[in-house]
């Protein structure tokens, strides 16, 4: 497999970082969870969101993502599933008593479980499918035959930089959350704020055309 050129790498990395830092659903999810539950939760969920990009990279490289985006029933079903999953996460946050128990009433979740939830939340987001289909090909060198291999490499680069940026976002959001939670009952309201953001994003995903 031929590696992408240095010029491809530099141009793609710059664009990818700007897009990752731009306000969006993933940023809001990582930020709200980090503030509500602390650094560990924010970092774990953020790394999961970044890792979910690998599934979209593979689909884009194989052309499966194009088939999903071209099929209204499949795309609609994926939007519904993704939206309902975010609403469920928000409901769990609202039911908590100050600890954002996003898996139910079983206490603090492990980092591995939060990572998995972040990965799933990103992987079932159909908007990310269409984004990768539109974004990655712009940096593929059409003069070379290995377009799929180039897209795979670009997707891995996107995932790695997203992991760094989302990890930092979760870390600093967690630090801010720890300061806020020193006030009585602040943790409960932070949980409710996080839950509201999750539910709002889920509803937007379902109804947005």
Secondary structure, DSSP 8 states (H G I E B T S, - for coil): -----HHHHHHHHHHHHHHHHS--HHHHHHHHHHHHH-HHHHHHHHHHHHHTHHHHHHHHHHTHHHHHHH-HHHHHHHHHHHHHHHHHHHHHHHHSSSS--TTSSSSS--HHHHHHHHHHHHHT-HHHHHHHHHHGGGGS-TTSS-HHHHHHHHHHHHHHHHHHHHHHHHHHHHHHHHHHTTSTTHHHHHHHHHHHHHHHHHHHHHH--
